């Protein structure tokens, strides 16, 4: 069946089964490989994208459930103010170690700052609790979110 998905501001007609996970449409059909496969069960956050600005796990989101929602991926998050700030903070604080989880981390952090420009530590904990980093860069991630929010290095 054909589905029309609005991804990063462009419409894409996708011919796939409705129960196909959005992750596989992004990666395999559209060749947008910035969104990563991690666990396939929405436990690690590596596949995080935005649906109408909300952080969403694309590995369990079927294309028939997306409807008219605007999908934003890591490839376009820098076009938003929050996304630009988060990406710059990641660079300024050398957050990345292996980097595999970082697209999902950036997407979750950007969604947080889009909905809450001045998050508390508790807000950051809640927003980022579904994102796993094998390298343990959690302190740098938290510092980068604070830098993106305030403009001041911790």
N, CA, C and O of each residue as an XYZ file, in Angstrom:
616
protein
N       0.845     -1.181      0.000
C       0.000      0.000      0.000
C       0.888      1.241      0.000
O       2.009      1.198      0.506
N       0.412      2.314     -0.547
C       1.178      3.553     -0.611
C       0.823      4.460      0.571
O      -0.346      4.654      0.906
N       1.860      4.998      1.182
C       1.715      5.940      2.286
C       2.467      7.200      1.920
O       3.542      7.144      1.323
N       1.890      8.350      2.285
C       2.566      9.622      2.081
C       3.067     10.081      3.444
O       2.285     10.327      4.363
N       4.382     10.190      3.553
C       5.005     10.609      4.806
C       5.703     11.942      4.588
O       6.392     12.138      3.587
N       5.517     12.861      5.540
C       6.195     14.147      5.495
C       7.436     14.036      6.370
O       7.349     14.010      7.597
N       8.598     13.970      5.712
C       9.862     13.756      6.415
C      10.798     14.907      6.101
O      11.115     15.172      4.942
N      11.234     15.584      7.145
C      12.161     16.711      7.004
C      11.656     17.745      6.003
O      12.423     18.295      5.213
N      10.344     17.998      6.053
C       9.740     19.027      5.225
C       9.400     18.612      3.804
O       8.886     19.420      3.030
N       9.678     17.369      3.451
C       9.378     16.897      2.096
C       8.431     15.706      2.163
O       8.496     14.896      3.088
N       7.552     15.611      1.173
C       6.648     14.468      1.123
C       7.292     13.329      0.362
O       7.909     13.520     -0.686
N       7.133     12.139      0.917
C       7.657     10.923      0.293
C       6.514      9.921      0.175
O       5.796      9.679      1.145
N       6.344      9.347     -0.997
C       5.358      8.286     -1.188
C       6.098      6.970     -0.975
O       7.070      6.662     -1.666
N       5.618      6.211     -0.012
C       6.259      4.963      0.383
C       5.320      3.808      0.056
O       4.167      3.800      0.489
N       5.803      2.849     -0.696
C       5.031      1.646     -1.003
C       5.550      0.532     -0.103
O       6.571     -0.095     -0.387
N       4.830      0.301      0.978
C       5.249     -0.708      1.961
C       4.035     -1.149      2.765
O       2.993     -0.493      2.751
N       4.181     -2.256      3.459
C       3.130     -2.715      4.360
C       2.977     -1.707      5.494
O       3.956     -1.114      5.946
N       1.760     -1.521      5.940
C       1.474     -0.560      7.003
C       2.167     -0.851      8.309
O       2.423      0.063      9.093
N       2.479     -2.121      8.561
C       3.134     -2.462      9.825
C       4.658     -2.367      9.752
O       5.352     -2.781     10.680
N       5.177     -1.823      8.652
C       6.621     -1.622      8.529
C       7.059     -0.530      9.497
O       6.477      0.555      9.497
N       8.068     -0.790     10.319
C       8.554      0.253     11.228
C       9.127      1.443     10.453
O       9.799      1.279      9.435
N       8.849      2.613     10.953
C       9.361      3.842     10.364
C      10.879      3.794     10.225
O      11.422      4.297      9.241
N      11.558      3.208     11.179
C      13.023      3.095     11.132
C      13.496      2.480      9.828
O      14.436      2.980      9.210
N      12.852      1.400      9.405
C      13.297      0.702      8.198
C      12.939      1.462      6.939
O      13.642      1.361      5.934
N      11.854      2.222      6.977
C      11.530      3.080      5.838
C      12.610      4.159      5.708
O      13.101      4.425      4.612
N      12.970      4.772      6.828
C      13.999      5.814      6.794
C      15.323      5.257      6.289
O      15.927      5.815      5.373
N      15.770      4.168      6.881
C      17.099      3.631      6.572
C      17.154      2.896      5.228
O      18.030      3.165      4.407
N      16.221      1.973      5.009
C      16.323      1.082      3.852
C      15.677      1.639      2.583
O      16.188      1.439      1.481
N      14.566      2.331      2.742
C      13.864      2.848      1.566
C      14.410      4.215      1.167
O      14.684      4.458     -0.008
N      14.570      5.111      2.149
C      14.972      6.487      1.846
C      16.472      6.737      2.032
O      16.953      7.834      1.751
N      17.200      5.744      2.497
C      18.655      5.857      2.687
C      19.051      6.970      3.658
O      20.121      7.563      3.518
N      18.193      7.255      4.642
C      18.509      8.214      5.698
C      19.084      7.415      6.860
O      18.346      6.978      7.743
N      20.368      7.227      6.860
C      20.992      6.299      7.801
C      21.455      6.939      9.105
O      22.115      6.284      9.911
N      21.122      8.194      9.319
C      21.486      8.835     10.579
C      20.718      8.273     11.756
O      21.239      8.235     12.871
N      19.495      7.837     11.533
C      18.693      7.200     12.572
C      19.174      5.755     12.693
O      19.192      5.016     11.708
N      19.557      5.364     13.887
C      20.215      4.069     14.084
C      19.270      3.001     14.635
O      18.316      3.300     15.354
N      19.562      1.745     14.277
C      18.911      0.592     14.896
C      19.729      0.225     16.120
O      20.948      0.071     16.047
N      19.050      0.087     17.234
C      19.731     -0.326     18.459
C      19.176     -1.639     18.957
O      19.799     -2.688     18.793
N      18.012     -1.584     19.563
C      17.451     -2.777     20.195
C      16.216     -3.309     19.477
O      15.913     -4.497     19.588
N      15.510     -2.476     18.756
C      14.291     -2.887     18.082
C      13.085     -3.000     19.001
O      12.028     -3.474     18.583
N      13.235     -2.567     20.256
C      12.143     -2.680     21.230
C      11.865     -1.374     21.973
O      11.189     -1.374     23.002
N      12.388     -0.256     21.449
C      12.180      1.073     22.043
C      12.793      1.209     23.431
O      12.302      1.983     24.253
N      13.854      0.468     23.697
C      14.490      0.507     25.006
C      15.769      1.342     25.042
O      16.186      1.776     26.116
N      16.398      1.576     23.887
C      17.720      2.216     23.899
C      17.718      3.649     23.381
O      18.602      4.423     23.748
N      16.767      4.025     22.550
C      16.666      5.390     22.062
C      17.503      5.722     20.837
O      17.447      6.854     20.356
N      18.276      4.779     20.315
C      19.128      5.069     19.162
C      18.315      5.459     17.930
O      18.814      6.161     17.051
N      17.074      5.010     17.867
C      16.225      5.248     16.682
C      15.309      6.461     16.829
O      14.356      6.605     16.063
N      15.577      7.321     17.787
C      14.676      8.436     18.079
C      14.583      9.431     16.926
O      15.591      9.882     16.382
N      13.352      9.756     16.575
C      13.029     10.813     15.619
C      11.965     11.682     16.281
O      11.529     11.381     17.393
N      11.549     12.736     15.626
C      10.446     13.558     16.130
C       9.214     13.324     15.272
O       9.298     13.293     14.044
N       8.084     13.161     15.917
C       6.777     13.192     15.261
C       6.080     14.424     15.811
O       5.731     14.479     16.990
N       5.880     15.412     14.946
C       5.309     16.696     15.366
C       6.040     17.254     16.584
O       5.415     17.806     17.490
N       7.364     17.110     16.603
C       8.197     17.675     17.659
C       8.408     16.790     18.869
O       9.242     17.108     19.716
N       7.683     15.694     18.979
C       7.816     14.806     20.136
C       8.809     13.686     19.830
O       8.751     13.065     18.768
N       9.717     13.435     20.769
C      10.676     12.342     20.613
C       9.914     11.024     20.546
O       9.099     10.717     21.416
N      10.194     10.249     19.498
C       9.459      9.017     19.223
C      10.430      7.943     18.775
O      11.356      8.221     18.013
N      10.228      6.711     19.241
C      11.089      5.597     18.856
C      10.602      5.031     17.526
O       9.521      4.447     17.448
N      11.398      5.207     16.495
C      10.980      4.808     15.152
C      11.008      3.302     14.935
O      10.426      2.813     13.966
N      11.669      2.557     15.812
C      11.739      1.102     15.634
C      10.409      0.416     15.920
O      10.166     -0.691     15.439
N       9.546      1.066     16.699
C       8.243      0.461     17.015
C       7.075      1.283     16.470
O       5.915      0.944     16.703
N       7.379      2.358     15.749
C       6.346      3.198     15.160
C       6.099      2.726     13.738
O       6.963      2.858     12.872
N       4.929      2.184     13.504
C       4.609      1.681     12.166
C       4.210      2.846     11.260
O       3.714      3.874     11.723
N       4.438      2.660      9.963
C       4.140      3.777      9.064
C       2.641      4.059      8.971
O       2.242      5.184      8.672
N       1.818      3.057      9.223
C       0.374      3.325      9.183
C      -0.113      4.102     10.405
O      -1.245      4.585     10.415
N       0.729      4.229     11.435
C       0.347      4.981     12.632
C       0.798      6.441     12.578
O       0.407      7.238     13.430
N       1.607      6.794     11.595
C       2.167      8.147     11.521
C       1.122      9.166     11.089
O       1.112     10.291     11.588
N       0.260      8.793     10.184
C      -0.768      9.712      9.695
C      -0.152     10.939      9.047
O       0.759     10.826      8.227
N      -0.651     12.111      9.417
C      -0.191     13.375      8.844
C       0.930     14.026      9.650
O       1.319     15.158      9.364
N       1.446     13.330     10.642
C       2.474     13.918     11.505
C       3.723     14.269     10.706
O       4.104     13.558      9.776
N       4.344     15.368     11.081
C       5.614     15.774     10.477
C       6.736     15.011     11.175
O       6.869     15.056     12.398
N       7.532     14.315     10.382
C       8.651     13.535     10.899
C       9.924     14.348     10.702
O      10.182     14.859      9.612
N      10.715     14.464     11.758
C      12.020     15.110     11.661
C      13.066     14.097     12.093
O      12.918     13.437     13.121
N      14.124     13.978     11.299
C      15.208     13.054     11.612
C      16.474     13.849     11.940
O      16.506     15.073     11.807
N      17.498     13.143     12.364
C      18.773     13.772     12.684
C      19.322     14.547     11.487
O      20.038     15.532     11.668
N      18.998     14.119     10.278
C      19.492     14.809      9.094
C      18.997     16.252      9.008
O      19.636     17.081      8.362
N      17.871     16.563      9.647
C      17.295     17.907      9.546
C      17.165     18.627     10.883
O      16.702     19.767     10.911
N      17.549     18.013     11.974
C      17.331     18.652     13.277
C      18.096     19.962     13.399
O      17.663     20.854     14.129
N      19.220     20.102     12.705
C      19.994     21.331     12.751
C      19.299     22.520     12.110
O      19.774     23.649     12.229
N      18.185     22.286     11.435
C      17.408     23.373     10.849
C      16.500     24.038     11.874
O      15.897     25.073     11.592
N      16.400     23.446     13.068
C      15.614     24.039     14.147
C      16.563     24.760     15.096
O      17.736     24.402     15.196
N      16.061     25.764     15.786
C      16.907     26.506     16.723
C      17.432     25.594     17.831
O      18.625     25.610     18.138
N      16.550     24.807     18.425
C      16.983     23.912     19.494
C      17.990     22.898     18.974
O      18.992     22.618     19.633
N      17.730     22.354     17.808
C      18.643     21.376     17.226
C      20.020     21.943     16.957
O      21.028     21.286     17.215
N      20.069     23.173     16.436
C      21.365     23.837     16.191
C      22.131     24.016     17.488
O      23.331     23.749     17.555
N      21.430     24.470     18.519
C      22.078     24.703     19.817
C      22.599     23.393     20.411
O      23.706     23.339     20.946
N      21.795     22.351     20.309
C      22.206     21.055     20.853
C      23.410     20.515     20.087
O      24.379     20.064     20.698
N      23.359     20.556     18.774
C      24.485     20.046     17.987
C      25.763     20.823     18.279
O      26.837     20.230     18.379
N      25.659     22.141     18.416
C      26.846     22.941     18.719
C      27.378     22.616     20.112
O      28.590     22.523     20.306
N      26.490     22.445     21.071
C      26.919     22.101     22.433
C      27.615     20.739     22.444
O      28.604     20.549     23.151
N      27.096     19.795     21.662
C      27.728     18.471     21.554
C      29.172     18.623     21.061
O      30.085     17.978     21.576
N      29.361     19.482     20.063
C      30.702     19.718     19.526
C      31.581     20.457     20.534
O      32.736     20.088     20.746
N      31.031     21.501     21.152
C      31.809     22.314     22.095
C      32.316     21.502     23.281
O      33.409     21.755     23.787
N      31.530     20.532     23.721
C      31.897     19.746     24.906
C      32.418     18.348     24.568
O      32.597     17.519     25.460
N      32.660     18.089     23.290
C      33.189     16.772     22.885
C      32.407     15.635     23.525
O      32.987     14.744     24.146
N      31.098     15.671     23.371
C      30.228     14.673     23.987
C      30.482     13.277     23.426
O      30.496     12.297     24.171
N      30.680     13.190     22.133
C      30.701     11.893     21.453
C      31.944     11.084     21.804
O      33.061     11.602     21.810
N      31.728      9.817     22.092
C      32.829      8.875     22.214
C      32.734      7.934     21.023
O      33.355      8.212     19.997
N      31.993      6.841     21.102
C      31.864      5.984     19.911
C      30.884      6.596     18.925
O      31.053      6.444     17.716
N      29.860      7.285     19.418
C      28.941      8.024     18.581
C      27.684      7.298     18.151
O      26.775      7.927     17.609
N      27.599      6.005     18.371
C      26.466      5.254     17.830
C      25.119      5.770     18.334
O      24.174      5.885     17.554
N      25.020      6.073     19.593
C      23.742      6.493     20.174
C      23.453      7.967     20.009
O      22.349      8.420     20.311
N      24.424      8.723     19.537
C      24.328     10.176     19.627
C      23.217     10.804     18.797
O      22.673     11.831     19.205
N      22.857     10.238     17.658
C      21.745     10.834     16.915
C      20.466     10.755     17.748
O      19.692     11.712     17.786
N      20.242      9.639     18.403
C      19.075      9.510     19.264
C      19.149     10.429     20.475
O      18.143     11.004     20.891
N      20.341     10.562     21.035
C      20.526     11.463     22.183
C      20.212     12.907     21.770
O      19.510     13.626     22.480
N      20.736     13.312     20.624
C      20.509     14.678     20.134
C      19.026     14.910     19.852
O      18.499     15.983     20.146
N      18.358     13.921     19.290
C      16.930     14.077     19.003
C      16.128     14.220     20.292
O      15.226     15.055     20.367
N      16.442     13.422     21.303
C      15.729     13.535     22.581
C      16.030     14.864     23.260
O      15.123     15.505     23.792
N      17.289     15.284     23.250
C      17.658     16.556     23.865
C      16.991     17.725     23.147
O      16.535     18.668     23.794
N      16.931     17.674     21.829
C      16.293     18.741     21.060
C      14.799     18.818     21.354
O      14.245     19.909     21.493
N      14.150     17.665     21.447
C      12.716     17.648     21.781
C      12.492     18.258     23.159
O      11.532     19.000     23.368
N      13.379     17.943     24.096
C      13.271     18.527     25.437
C      13.345     20.046     25.360
O      12.489     20.739     25.911
N      14.360     20.566     24.682
C      14.534     22.022     24.642
C      13.454     22.719     23.828
O      13.179     23.897     24.055
N      12.840     22.019     22.887
C      11.723     22.613     22.140
C      10.499     22.783     23.028
O       9.708     23.706     22.835
N      10.347     21.897     23.995
C       9.181     21.973     24.877
C       9.490     22.657     26.204
O       8.573     23.082     26.907
N      10.777     22.769     26.558
C      11.167     23.331     27.850
C      12.536     23.996     27.668
O      13.566     23.324     27.707
N      12.540     25.293     27.473
C      13.781     26.017     27.173
C      14.748     26.072     28.356
O      15.940     26.313     28.168
N      14.252     25.852     29.556
C      15.095     25.932     30.756
C      14.871     24.714     31.646
O      14.308     24.836     32.734
N      15.310     23.536     31.187
C      15.051     22.317     31.962
C      15.882     22.226     33.238
O      17.029     22.670     33.293
N      15.277     21.647     34.240
C      15.985     21.338     35.483
C      16.711     20.005     35.306
O      16.522     19.319     34.301
N      17.523     19.651     36.265
C      18.175     18.343     36.214
C      17.144     17.224     36.152
O      17.339     16.235     35.446
N      16.063     17.376     36.880
C      14.999     16.376     36.864
C      14.352     16.281     35.480
O      14.064     15.186     34.998
N      14.128     17.424     34.849
C      13.565     17.440     33.498
C      14.495     16.715     32.529
O      14.047     15.925     31.697
N      15.786     16.989     32.645
C      16.771     16.340     31.773
C      16.777     14.837     32.022
O      16.788     14.049     31.077
N      16.771     14.440     33.287
C      16.736     13.004     33.619
C      15.530     12.332     32.991
O      15.649     11.263     32.392
N      14.369     12.956     33.126
C      13.144     12.369     32.584
C      13.201     12.255     31.063
O      12.852     11.217     30.501
N      13.640     13.323     30.399
C      13.660     13.340     28.934
C      14.683     12.376     28.356
O      14.471     11.818     27.279
N      15.780     12.175     29.055
C      16.880     11.377     28.520
C      16.908      9.953     29.071
O      17.773      9.165     28.690
N      15.993      9.618     29.943
C      16.034      8.305     30.605
C      15.873      7.134     29.644
O      16.283      6.021     29.971
N      15.296      7.348     28.487
C      15.109      6.270     27.524
C      16.237      6.135     26.514
O      16.145      5.339     25.580
N      17.297      6.909     26.697
C      18.442      6.859     25.780
C      19.637      6.246     26.495
O      20.075      6.736     27.536
N      20.152      5.176     25.923
C      21.273      4.456     26.513
C      22.558      4.794     25.768
O      22.575      4.858     24.539
N      23.628      5.009     26.517
C      24.952      5.261     25.949
C      25.907      4.225     26.526
O      26.225      4.256     27.715
N      26.362      3.310     25.680
C      27.286      2.266     26.141
C      28.594      2.850     26.646
O      29.241      2.264     27.514
N      28.988      3.993     26.113
C      30.271      4.598     26.497
C      30.172      5.389     27.796
O      31.192      5.781     28.363
N      28.959      5.625     28.267
C      28.773      6.314     29.543
C      29.028      7.813     29.489
O      29.556      8.378     30.447
N      28.668      8.464     28.403
C      28.907      9.906     28.288
C      27.781     10.736     28.905
O      27.551     11.875     28.498
N      27.095     10.177     29.864
C      25.923     10.838     30.435
C      26.232     12.203     31.041
O      25.440     13.132     30.883
N      27.346     12.346     31.721
C      27.681     13.644     32.309
C      27.920     14.687     31.223
O      27.491     15.832     31.362
N      28.599     14.306     30.145
C      28.825     15.251     29.051
C      27.514     15.568     28.339
O      27.302     16.701     27.909
N      26.642     14.588     28.213
C      25.326     14.826     27.598
C      24.545     15.842     28.422
O      23.986     16.793     27.875
N      24.506     15.641     29.738
C      23.791     16.573     30.622
C      24.401     17.975     30.518
O      23.674     18.964     30.419
N      25.723     18.059     30.538
C      26.385     19.358     30.434
C      26.078     20.025     29.098
O      25.891     21.240     29.042
N      26.024     19.250     28.031
C      25.733     19.810     26.714
C      24.293     20.320     26.637
O      24.037     21.351     26.016
N      23.373     19.623     27.248
C      21.978     20.090     27.268
C      21.894     21.393     28.031
O      21.200     22.319     27.611
N      22.598     21.475     29.155
C      22.604     22.728     29.926
C      23.244     23.850     29.123
O      22.755     24.979     29.152
N      24.323     23.564     28.411
C      24.975     24.574     27.578
C      24.035     25.033     26.464
O      23.938     26.230     26.191
N      23.360     24.118     25.836
C      22.407     24.467     24.779
C      21.267     25.327     25.318
O      20.769     26.214     24.626
N      20.862     25.060     26.547
C      19.756     25.807     27.151
C      20.173     27.191     27.618
O      19.409     28.147     27.487
N      21.384     27.306     28.165
C      21.776     28.573     28.801
C      22.819     29.361     28.013
O      22.922     30.579     28.157
N      23.589     28.666     27.183
C      24.685     29.327     26.485
C      25.942     29.455     27.319
O      26.952     29.979     26.848
N      25.890     28.974     28.571
C      27.046     29.067     29.474
C      27.599     27.679     29.750
O      26.855     26.756     30.081
N      28.910     27.540     29.611
C      29.531     26.239     29.887
C      29.428     25.929     31.371
O      29.659     26.800     32.211
N      29.076     24.670     31.699
C      28.949     24.275     33.110
C      30.300     24.255     33.797
O      30.383     23.946     34.986
